[in-house]
Each structure stands twice: as structure tokens, then as C-alpha cells.
Amino acid sequence: MPSAIPPEGRPRRGTSCLAARLPVLRPILTRWYSTGHRDLPWRNTSDPYTIWLSEIMLQQTQVVTVLRYFAPFMERFPAVEALALAREEDVLKAWEGLGYYRRARNLIPAAKAVVALGSWPKDVKHLMELPGVGRSTAGAIASFAFGARAPILDGNVRRVWWRLGALRRGGSSGDAHLWALSEAILGERDPGLMNQALMELGATLCTPHAPQCGVCPLSDHCAAFYSGDPEKFPPPKAPRARPLVNVSVAIILKRGRFLVTRRPSEGFLGGLWELPGGKWEEGEGALQALRREIMEELGVEVRVEAALGPVSHAYTHFAVRLHPFLCTLPAGQEPATPLPMRWIRLGEADQLAFPRGTHKVFDRVFGQDLRAAEEAGSWEDGPGRP
Ligand code: SF4
């Protein structure tokens, strides 16, 4: 077993020219992967539908999260034909919480395209014509399902290359070089296994923090290991400030139901349902923003019954603070919007897909007491209590 500490004065084996060492790394990786790896539900299959779906879910999402979604999704949509016939709303509901919803919206058109073709494309070029399928995803499908000699380059594999060669980001160490390494390491036999091995190494040993060099089969050939500080490859990106966005939302009550609208299909959180409302403008407070947004969105003036206290949620690039208000409509006011809208009961909220932040509002507002009150009909004609 390699030591976790690089040996003093020991000659570095082949770390200077990574490309030349690939024929040496290939059998080591093959042996390592073949003697044990994680048993994931999308492995040990050559079914392109299973592989495609898992690869799409795994884009920018950790395995542990995908594991919670994969089996229920497969149960709901067990084959590409079933997915091709699905309603976008149902697919979004099954995807709810997994994030990056554009991936979910691309599933149906991609499934329809496969059904129209009559079978799955088998090469990278044609796989990349499916909505949402990039080069790495296409490489995974082509190599795992069809045994094609197609490379992959996801975040885990990138990190392995960066460290094996002690490479910097960009320039001559940019993606073109990394793709060339991913391609060159594939032998004629079982390219899918080599791709799996690279991904597995990056996911389990060559992790972003605290890589387990002491048990890594490639440590003898790893320049980052010999540097004594593998974590500095690649150098961390400067942390990005996460701006805070304030949003006022209305829970407009009417005869035991409340109003939800559906976001346009394109764009952030596209196709999900939400409470009406919107972002504060410069200089506005919560109430002022609420009244303006509701007037602009629904063309009505709401009567505010109670402010419910803010709820926070962080997305990748920004944080949002939602300020919910319980509202009613003055007599004669009827909301109108070009967006789809529905008056739903509490129980129906489970049937539609909402952003995580909206669920937090529901959890805050519609706690157990209010649920019981709603079920008993005690706020049939009014806001009840906040
Ligand atoms: S030796 Fe360490 S840094 Fe190098 S590939 Fe293995 S786990 Fe990654």
C-alpha cells in the first residue's frame, strides 16, 4: 500500500510526462476498479435509458442525492417510451428538489427523439444531438451501453488529471488537453470500465478535500502527491460572493384555497409552481414590493392580513429571503395573469412541483395546527391565523 507521505528523495516515476505514462496507469486502474467499487443502481447494466437518466441526474449533483431520486423516478417512468409520453408537470414533480430544472425539462424532448428514431443513437456525435446531452454524458452512454471507445471528462475525472500531472487550470492544461488524456487512456478493450474507474477514483479517493493518497493505486505516478500538497491541484477558485435577493410573496386565501402560479418554462426554476409575488426593487420594503408585484402580476390589490416572518434559502449563485404575507381579496377583485394559475388546497400542494424555498414557506406557514384548522374548515372564508 502506498504511503500517505511522499518518500523523501525517491525518484518520481513518470510524473513529468503524464501522457507517456498512460499505458502504465491503464492496467493499474483496471485492476483497482475490478477488485471493488461502489454498487450503484445504474451500474452493471448496459441499458442506455438507465445510463442516460443516471448521467443526467449526476450532472452537478452528488451520488448520495441522486440515490434518493433515481429509483422512484425509474418506477414512475420505467422506460424511454413512458417518459416520452409523460407530462412535463409530472416529470418536474418527480425531479422536485434535485435542482437545475433545465435537465428535467430536456428529458421529455430527448425521450421523444429516441422514440422517434426507433432506438438509441450509439455514437457520441448522434447522442449529443439529444437535448441536454453534452460530450461527457454522450461518452458515458456510448462507452457503458455500447462499448464505444468514447472518453468522458466530468468534474471528478478533471480533478484526477489535474493532480496526476500537477496541472494548472486553463492554458495548455485546459479542457482540450484533459480530453486528450481521457481519450488516450482508453484501450481497445472495455473503454467503459476505464471510464468508470476514472470516475470512481475521483469520487472516492481523489476527492476535492482530503484525498486518500495513502490508499490510491496511482500515488506512485502522481505529481500532486509528490508535491506534498495534492489539494492545491487545481488551485481553488476565489470564493464568489452570494448576493441576497429579497422577495415578497402572497398566500392569497379564498374559500379554503390559495393561489399559485406557474413560472414560464424557460429560465431559472422554469415550469415550477410558486406563490405570486416578486423581488424588491431598490428602496422598497416587503409590503410595498408585495403590493406592486401583485398588482403587476395579477392586476389586483390584495388585503394584507398578516406578515409571517421571512424564510431563507440558498441557491448555488445567490441566496433568497422570502417574505410571505397572508392576504385576502377585497370583494369583486379577481386575479388575472397570462401564466397558468390554480387555486389549490393544502393537500394539493404535494401534487405540484415547487422550488425548495416555497416548500420552506409552506412548512413555516402551514404547520400542523393550520393544517388541522384547514381540514376542519375553520378558515374557509378568511385567513385563519398566521
Ligand atoms: S495520489 Fe492522491 S492526488 Fe494523486 S490521484 Fe491518487 S488520490 Fe489523487
Residues whose N, C-alpha, C, O or C-beta is under 5 A from the ligand:
A	BS01	SF4	R163 L205 C206 P211 Q212 C213 C216 L218 S219 C222 A224 F225 P230
